[in-house]
Structures are given as C-alpha cells and as structure tokens.
Amino acid sequence: MSLLLFNVAKAQDTLKINLQQADSIFITNNFYLLASSMNIEAQKAQIIQAKLYPNPIFTADINAYDPDNNKAFHIGHTGQKSFQFEQLILLGGKRKSEIEMAKTNANIAELEFQQLARQLKFRLHSNLFAIGQQQYLLSLYNSQLALLDTLLSAYQIQAEKGNIPLKDVVRLKGAYLKLNNDRAELFKQYYEAQTNLQTLLQTTSIIEFQFSEQEIEKYIKLNSLSEIRTEALQSRPDLLIIRQDKILAEQYLQYQKRLIVPDINLFTSYDQRGGAFNNQVNAGIAIPLPFWNRNQGNIKSSEFRLKEADYNLQAMQNEIMSSLQNNYSFYSQTVSEYQKATSLYNQDFEVTVKGMTDNFQKRNVSMIEFIDFFEAYNEVLTELTRIKIQLVVSGEQLNLLIGKDIY
C-alpha cells in the first residue's frame, strides 16, 4: 500500500473486505434496497385490502324537536325514530379482479426489487475490482516515485559537481512529473470509486478490497450467445416486469368489462311513526340501470393500453437481443485481450526492471534508455490494469443484461 494511502487510512477507518463480505454488507445496509423492500410489503398489503368486503352502513334518524307536544328528543313510544341498515353487494367478479391486480402489482414490486439489486450489484462489483486494481497500481507508482526521488537527489548533487550533464537531471525531473501526474489522475478515479462504494455500502470508511487473480479469471467462461439469450428471456427482471405489465393490462381490461355489471345495494329499515304504519319494518334493493353508461370509454382505453403493453414487450425483447449481441462481442474481445496481455506479462518484467535500475545506477545504461524503459513499463502496467477492470465490468454487464450471475 502506498504511503499516501496509508496516511489516508490513518485519518479514516479502513474497511478491509472481500467480495462475499461486500455482498453481505450491501444486502443488509443499502438504503435503496431497504426502501424497495418496503414497496413490496406495501403492495402485499394491497392484496389484503382488495380481499375485504365493503362495510355496511347504519343510519339512525331521531326526532330532535316535537312542536306539537313541545318536546325535545321525543323518541319514546309516542315519539319518532327510524333506523336503516345497508349493505353493498359487489357483482360480476369485480372483487376477484381487484385481488388479481393487487397480486400482479406485488409481483411487479418484487421484480423491481430484483432489478434494482442487480443494477446496484453491478456498480458494487465493478467499483470493487476497480479500486483493487487502482490500489495496486498506486502502490507501484509510489515505489517508482520514491526511486526517482532518490535518483534525482543523487543526480542533482553530481550535476552540481559537474560530473554529469544537467540535461540528465531535467530528463529525470520530466519522468518524475509525468508519473506524478499519472498518479494524480489515478487518485481521482480511485476516490470516485470510493465514493460510489461508500454510498452502496453505507459507510464512511476507506474501503480496501482484498481479492485474488483467480477472482478476475472466473469471469472467463465459455457460454454461447444463444445460451445467454435463452437465459435472459427467462431471467431478466425488467423483461419480466414488462410481461407482468401486459398481464396487468389484461386484468384491468377484464375489470373494466366487469364494471358493466351493476352492484346491488340491499337495505332494511325500521320506522316508528313516519311511515304508512306505526312500527313499520321495510326491506329494499337499489340497483343502477346501465342504460346509457356501460363503461364504453374505459373499456376502449383499456384495449389500447393492452396493445401498448404488447408493443412494449416486443420492443424490450428486440432491445435485449441487440444489447446482448453487442455486449457479448465486446466481452469476447476483452477476454482475448486479457489472455494475450497476461501471457506476455510475467516475472521477466519485474526482473528486467530491477536489472535496468541497477545498471542505470552503475551507469551501464544511458539516461535515454532508462527513461524509455521506465515509461514503457508504466504503460504496460496501466494497460494491464485497464484490461483487468474491463474484463470484470464486461462480465458484470452481461450478468446485468442476462438477469442472472453467469459470469
């Protein structure tokens, strides 16, 4: 770990985690997921609500003032009071439709949770491996800067004594400044990834990701394009949401048709003296007559909504096929790059670096040769880091597009 990273870690707590620990913290602590899970429970509560029957209505009408007898609240055996009890009876399967739609909305909420979890998990894994590679590269940069700083001090003294030309010192300074600028740019990317991870894991600690090369290589798998297309059509949450939207549109259309059937309002009443007879007990029924309004507009609107849902489903399926093909091609290219790069980079590089440094200090290697090799070596390290991060991101992107952890 670089000196600067060490100092930052002292100023702030460091959270050392591997991939499994990060996933566990993410599932437990992420507020976005917790909020989405509350939406699931809210939609399930709507199923309970849809199963409930309408409440009965009780009406009481009592005399407030009897002018004939000059009595207030004359409700005794010679007074007046009436009571009525009403109950709405839903007909035509409306309650069944409401229950079905509530269940579909709950399914959609669960799929939305899965989709959100997959999107956030993509960000989590991508940023974890990014900071893992960046931490490694920063530690190398700091070691090299320390080496250059030592060389600069020695060469500055020798230049002042006239033992070496001043241009060699200038070249060393140029190499130092270039590497320092590269490190500054890398630090910017590193802290952007740290911010993303701290948000995802709900922590203020500096995150140190612990991983092995094997965890990167696990993203190299031989799956055909047809296999991942089939899996995506079965597993991808946003596609399943669109399918549920179509089911919901079908259910809503059926509900609008069922609204044509009028509901019945049953009632029974007691009237002490206000009716045709004393102590009169009545029973009745009220039903709207669907002569003019048969819900034609809402039915027509629901039919168009169903067609809209069908078109959205077809569009989503086409989009999935296209995006999978393009991302699979990019992933395959990245795998080839990674395999080629790792086959070229081996321990010979480290041995050569040490040899070049020793020979330069012994003045067996010219300044130009040393600087050229030094910069070429750093370009190799930067490119190798980029390819490793790209392999992880492209594999995680396919996982996101498929809706399942294939890679």
FENQUINOR-V41439 format. One record per residue. N is the residue number from 0. RES is the residue in three letters. OMEGA is omega in degrees with one decimal (none if undefined). Layout:
# FENQUINOR-V41439
n=N res=RES omega=OMEGA
n=N res=RES omega=OMEGA
This chain:
# FENQUINOR-V41439
n=0 res=MET omega=-177.1
n=1 res=SER omega=-179.7
n=2 res=LEU omega=-178.9
n=3 res=LEU omega=177.5
n=4 res=LEU omega=179.3
n=5 res=PHE omega=179.2
n=6 res=ASN omega=177.3
n=7 res=VAL omega=-179.5
n=8 res=ALA omega=177.6
n=9 res=LYS omega=-178.8
n=10 res=ALA omega=179.8
n=11 res=GLN omega=175.9
n=12 res=ASP omega=177.9
n=13 res=THR omega=177.5
n=14 res=LEU omega=179.4
n=15 res=LYS omega=-175.5
n=16 res=ILE omega=168.9
n=17 res=ASN omega=-173.9
n=18 res=LEU omega=-178.5
n=19 res=GLN omega=178.9
n=20 res=GLN omega=178.8
n=21 res=ALA omega=178.8
n=22 res=ASP omega=-179.1
n=23 res=SER omega=178.4
n=24 res=ILE omega=-179.1
n=25 res=PHE omega=-178.7
n=26 res=ILE omega=-176.0
n=27 res=THR omega=-167.5
n=28 res=ASN omega=-170.8
n=29 res=ASN omega=-176.1
n=30 res=PHE omega=178.7
n=31 res=TYR omega=177.8
n=32 res=LEU omega=178.9
n=33 res=LEU omega=178.3
n=34 res=ALA omega=179.5
n=35 res=SER omega=178.1
n=36 res=SER omega=175.9
n=37 res=MET omega=177.0
n=38 res=ASN omega=176.6
n=39 res=ILE omega=-179.3
n=40 res=GLU omega=178.7
n=41 res=ALA omega=179.5
n=42 res=GLN omega=175.8
n=43 res=LYS omega=177.3
n=44 res=ALA omega=177.8
n=45 res=GLN omega=174.5
n=46 res=ILE omega=177.2
n=47 res=ILE omega=-178.7
n=48 res=GLN omega=-177.6
n=49 res=ALA omega=-179.0
n=50 res=LYS omega=-176.7
n=51 res=LEU omega=177.8
n=52 res=TYR omega=176.4
n=53 res=PRO omega=178.8
n=54 res=ASN omega=173.8
n=55 res=PRO omega=179.9
n=56 res=ILE omega=177.1
n=57 res=PHE omega=-179.4
n=58 res=THR omega=176.2
n=59 res=ALA omega=179.1
n=60 res=ASP omega=-178.0
n=61 res=ILE omega=179.6
n=62 res=ASN omega=176.9
n=63 res=ALA omega=179.7
n=64 res=TYR omega=178.4
n=65 res=ASP omega=-177.3
n=66 res=PRO omega=-179.2
n=67 res=ASP omega=-178.3
n=68 res=ASN omega=178.2
n=69 res=ASN omega=-179.5
n=70 res=LYS omega=172.6
n=71 res=ALA omega=-179.0
n=72 res=PHE omega=178.7
n=73 res=HIS omega=-174.4
n=74 res=ILE omega=178.3
n=75 res=GLY omega=-175.9
n=76 res=HIS omega=176.2
n=77 res=THR omega=-178.5
n=78 res=GLY omega=-176.5
n=79 res=GLN omega=171.7
n=80 res=LYS omega=177.3
n=81 res=SER omega=-179.4
n=82 res=PHE omega=178.1
n=83 res=GLN omega=178.7
n=84 res=PHE omega=-177.6
n=85 res=GLU omega=175.5
n=86 res=GLN omega=176.9
n=87 res=LEU omega=178.2
n=88 res=ILE omega=179.0
n=89 res=LEU omega=-178.5
n=90 res=LEU omega=173.5
n=91 res=GLY omega=179.1
n=92 res=GLY omega=-179.3
n=93 res=LYS omega=-179.1
n=94 res=ARG omega=177.4
n=95 res=LYS omega=178.8
n=96 res=SER omega=-179.9
n=97 res=GLU omega=177.5
n=98 res=ILE omega=-179.9
n=99 res=GLU omega=179.8
n=100 res=MET omega=178.3
n=101 res=ALA omega=177.7
n=102 res=LYS omega=178.5
n=103 res=THR omega=177.2
n=104 res=ASN omega=176.7
n=105 res=ALA omega=176.3
n=106 res=ASN omega=178.9
n=107 res=ILE omega=179.3
n=108 res=ALA omega=178.3
n=109 res=GLU omega=177.9
n=110 res=LEU omega=176.5
n=111 res=GLU omega=175.7
n=112 res=PHE omega=178.8
n=113 res=GLN omega=179.6
n=114 res=GLN omega=178.5
n=115 res=LEU omega=179.9
n=116 res=ALA omega=-179.4
n=117 res=ARG omega=178.9
n=118 res=GLN omega=-179.8
n=119 res=LEU omega=178.2
n=120 res=LYS omega=175.2
n=121 res=PHE omega=178.6
n=122 res=ARG omega=-178.4
n=123 res=LEU omega=-176.7
n=124 res=HIS omega=-179.6
n=125 res=SER omega=-178.9
n=126 res=ASN omega=178.0
n=127 res=LEU omega=-179.3
n=128 res=PHE omega=176.7
n=129 res=ALA omega=-179.0
n=130 res=ILE omega=176.4
n=131 res=GLY omega=178.1
n=132 res=GLN omega=-179.5
n=133 res=GLN omega=177.0
n=134 res=GLN omega=179.4
n=135 res=TYR omega=-178.3
n=136 res=LEU omega=178.1
n=137 res=LEU omega=178.7
n=138 res=SER omega=176.9
n=139 res=LEU omega=178.6
n=140 res=TYR omega=-178.7
n=141 res=ASN omega=176.4
n=142 res=SER omega=-179.6
n=143 res=GLN omega=177.6
n=144 res=LEU omega=177.1
n=145 res=ALA omega=177.4
n=146 res=LEU omega=179.6
n=147 res=LEU omega=179.3
n=148 res=ASP omega=177.6
n=149 res=THR omega=178.9
n=150 res=LEU omega=-179.8
n=151 res=LEU omega=-179.7
n=152 res=SER omega=-179.4
n=153 res=ALA omega=-178.0
n=154 res=TYR omega=178.6
n=155 res=GLN omega=178.9
n=156 res=ILE omega=-179.4
n=157 res=GLN omega=178.8
n=158 res=ALA omega=178.6
n=159 res=GLU omega=177.9
n=160 res=LYS omega=-180.0
n=161 res=GLY omega=-178.7
n=162 res=ASN omega=178.2
n=163 res=ILE omega=-179.6
n=164 res=PRO omega=-179.2
n=165 res=LEU omega=-179.0
n=166 res=LYS omega=177.5
n=167 res=ASP omega=176.7
n=168 res=VAL omega=179.0
n=169 res=VAL omega=178.7
n=170 res=ARG omega=177.8
n=171 res=LEU omega=177.6
n=172 res=LYS omega=178.2
n=173 res=GLY omega=177.9
n=174 res=ALA omega=179.3
n=175 res=TYR omega=-178.1
n=176 res=LEU omega=179.2
n=177 res=LYS omega=179.7
n=178 res=LEU omega=178.8
n=179 res=ASN omega=176.1
n=180 res=ASN omega=177.1
n=181 res=ASP omega=178.9
n=182 res=ARG omega=179.4
n=183 res=ALA omega=178.0
n=184 res=GLU omega=178.3
n=185 res=LEU omega=176.9
n=186 res=PHE omega=178.0
n=187 res=LYS omega=178.1
n=188 res=GLN omega=-178.9
n=189 res=TYR omega=-177.6
n=190 res=TYR omega=172.2
n=191 res=GLU omega=177.4
n=192 res=ALA omega=177.1
n=193 res=GLN omega=179.3
n=194 res=THR omega=178.7
n=195 res=ASN omega=-178.4
n=196 res=LEU omega=179.0
n=197 res=GLN omega=176.3
n=198 res=THR omega=-178.1
n=199 res=LEU omega=-176.7
n=200 res=LEU omega=178.9
n=201 res=GLN omega=178.7
n=202 res=THR omega=174.2
n=203 res=THR omega=-179.1
n=204 res=SER omega=170.8
n=205 res=ILE omega=-174.0
n=206 res=ILE omega=174.8
n=207 res=GLU omega=-174.7
n=208 res=PHE omega=179.7
n=209 res=GLN omega=-175.8
n=210 res=PHE omega=177.8
n=211 res=SER omega=178.4
n=212 res=GLU omega=179.7
n=213 res=GLN omega=178.7
n=214 res=GLU omega=173.8
n=215 res=ILE omega=-176.8
n=216 res=GLU omega=178.4
n=217 res=LYS omega=178.0
n=218 res=TYR omega=177.2
n=219 res=ILE omega=179.9
n=220 res=LYS omega=-178.4
n=221 res=LEU omega=174.5
n=222 res=ASN omega=-179.3
n=223 res=SER omega=179.3
n=224 res=LEU omega=-179.7
n=225 res=SER omega=178.9
n=226 res=GLU omega=-177.4
n=227 res=ILE omega=174.8
n=228 res=ARG omega=179.1
n=229 res=THR omega=-179.6
n=230 res=GLU omega=-179.4
n=231 res=ALA omega=-179.9
n=232 res=LEU omega=-180.0
n=233 res=GLN omega=-167.7
n=234 res=SER omega=-170.2
n=235 res=ARG omega=-174.1
n=236 res=PRO omega=-177.0
n=237 res=ASP omega=174.0
n=238 res=LEU omega=177.9
n=239 res=LEU omega=176.2
n=240 res=ILE omega=178.8
n=241 res=ILE omega=177.6
n=242 res=ARG omega=177.1
n=243 res=GLN omega=175.8
n=244 res=ASP omega=178.0
n=245 res=LYS omega=177.0
n=246 res=ILE omega=179.0
n=247 res=LEU omega=178.0
n=248 res=ALA omega=176.9
n=249 res=GLU omega=179.7
n=250 res=GLN omega=-179.4
n=251 res=TYR omega=176.1
n=252 res=LEU omega=178.4
n=253 res=GLN omega=178.3
n=254 res=TYR omega=179.4
n=255 res=GLN omega=176.8
n=256 res=LYS omega=179.8
n=257 res=ARG omega=177.6
n=258 res=LEU omega=176.6
n=259 res=ILE omega=-178.6
n=260 res=VAL omega=-177.0
n=261 res=PRO omega=175.5
n=262 res=ASP omega=-178.9
n=263 res=ILE omega=175.3
n=264 res=ASN omega=179.2
n=265 res=LEU omega=178.1
n=266 res=PHE omega=172.1
n=267 res=THR omega=-174.5
n=268 res=SER omega=174.6
n=269 res=TYR omega=179.4
n=270 res=ASP omega=-173.8
n=271 res=GLN omega=-176.0
n=272 res=ARG omega=-174.1
n=273 res=GLY omega=-178.7
n=274 res=GLY omega=179.1
n=275 res=ALA omega=-177.9
n=276 res=PHE omega=174.0
n=277 res=ASN omega=179.9
n=278 res=ASN omega=-175.6
n=279 res=GLN omega=174.8
n=280 res=VAL omega=-177.5
n=281 res=ASN omega=171.2
n=282 res=ALA omega=-177.2
n=283 res=GLY omega=179.9
n=284 res=ILE omega=176.5
n=285 res=ALA omega=-179.1
n=286 res=ILE omega=176.3
n=287 res=PRO omega=-179.4
n=288 res=LEU omega=-175.7
n=289 res=PRO omega=-179.6
n=290 res=PHE omega=-174.4
n=291 res=TRP omega=-178.4
n=292 res=ASN omega=175.6
n=293 res=ARG omega=175.4
n=294 res=ASN omega=-174.7
n=295 res=GLN omega=-177.0
n=296 res=GLY omega=-179.9
n=297 res=ASN omega=177.4
n=298 res=ILE omega=179.4
n=299 res=LYS omega=178.1
n=300 res=SER omega=-179.9
n=301 res=SER omega=177.0
n=302 res=GLU omega=177.6
n=303 res=PHE omega=177.3
n=304 res=ARG omega=178.2
n=305 res=LEU omega=176.7
n=306 res=LYS omega=177.8
n=307 res=GLU omega=179.4
n=308 res=ALA omega=179.1
n=309 res=ASP omega=177.6
n=310 res=TYR omega=177.8
n=311 res=ASN omega=178.7
n=312 res=LEU omega=179.0
n=313 res=GLN omega=179.4
n=314 res=ALA omega=180.0
n=315 res=MET omega=179.0
n=316 res=GLN omega=178.2
n=317 res=ASN omega=179.4
n=318 res=GLU omega=179.2
n=319 res=ILE omega=-179.8
n=320 res=MET omega=-178.6
n=321 res=SER omega=-177.3
n=322 res=SER omega=177.7
n=323 res=LEU omega=-179.3
n=324 res=GLN omega=-178.3
n=325 res=ASN omega=-179.5
n=326 res=ASN omega=176.6
n=327 res=TYR omega=177.6
n=328 res=SER omega=178.8
n=329 res=PHE omega=178.3
n=330 res=TYR omega=-179.2
n=331 res=SER omega=177.6
n=332 res=GLN omega=179.5
n=333 res=THR omega=177.3
n=334 res=VAL omega=178.6
n=335 res=SER omega=178.6
n=336 res=GLU omega=-178.6
n=337 res=TYR omega=-178.4
n=338 res=GLN omega=178.7
n=339 res=LYS omega=-177.6
n=340 res=ALA omega=-178.5
n=341 res=THR omega=176.8
n=342 res=SER omega=-180.0
n=343 res=LEU omega=-177.3
n=344 res=TYR omega=178.2
n=345 res=ASN omega=-176.7
n=346 res=GLN omega=178.4
n=347 res=ASP omega=179.5
n=348 res=PHE omega=-177.8
n=349 res=GLU omega=179.1
n=350 res=VAL omega=-179.7
n=351 res=THR omega=178.3
n=352 res=VAL omega=179.8
n=353 res=LYS omega=179.9
n=354 res=GLY omega=179.1
n=355 res=MET omega=-179.8
n=356 res=THR omega=179.6
n=357 res=ASP omega=-178.9
n=358 res=ASN omega=177.9
n=359 res=PHE omega=179.0
n=360 res=GLN omega=176.7
n=361 res=LYS omega=179.7
n=362 res=ARG omega=172.8
n=363 res=ASN omega=179.5
n=364 res=VAL omega=-178.8
n=365 res=SER omega=178.2
n=366 res=MET omega=-178.5
n=367 res=ILE omega=179.9
n=368 res=GLU omega=-178.5
n=369 res=PHE omega=-179.2
n=370 res=ILE omega=179.0
n=371 res=ASP omega=179.4
n=372 res=PHE omega=-179.2
n=373 res=PHE omega=-179.1
n=374 res=GLU omega=178.3
n=375 res=ALA omega=178.9
n=376 res=TYR omega=178.7
n=377 res=ASN omega=176.0
n=378 res=GLU omega=177.3
n=379 res=VAL omega=179.5
n=380 res=LEU omega=-179.7
n=381 res=THR omega=-179.3
n=382 res=GLU omega=179.2
n=383 res=LEU omega=176.6
n=384 res=THR omega=179.3
n=385 res=ARG omega=-177.7
n=386 res=ILE omega=179.9
n=387 res=LYS omega=177.8
n=388 res=ILE omega=-179.1
n=389 res=GLN omega=177.8
n=390 res=LEU omega=179.5
n=391 res=VAL omega=-177.1
n=392 res=VAL omega=-179.3
n=393 res=SER omega=176.1
n=394 res=GLY omega=177.8
n=395 res=GLU omega=177.1
n=396 res=GLN omega=176.5
n=397 res=LEU omega=175.4
n=398 res=ASN omega=180.0
n=399 res=LEU omega=-178.1
n=400 res=LEU omega=-180.0
n=401 res=ILE omega=-176.7
n=402 res=GLY omega=-178.6
n=403 res=LYS omega=-179.8
n=404 res=ASP omega=175.8
n=405 res=ILE omega=-176.5
n=406 res=TYR omega=none
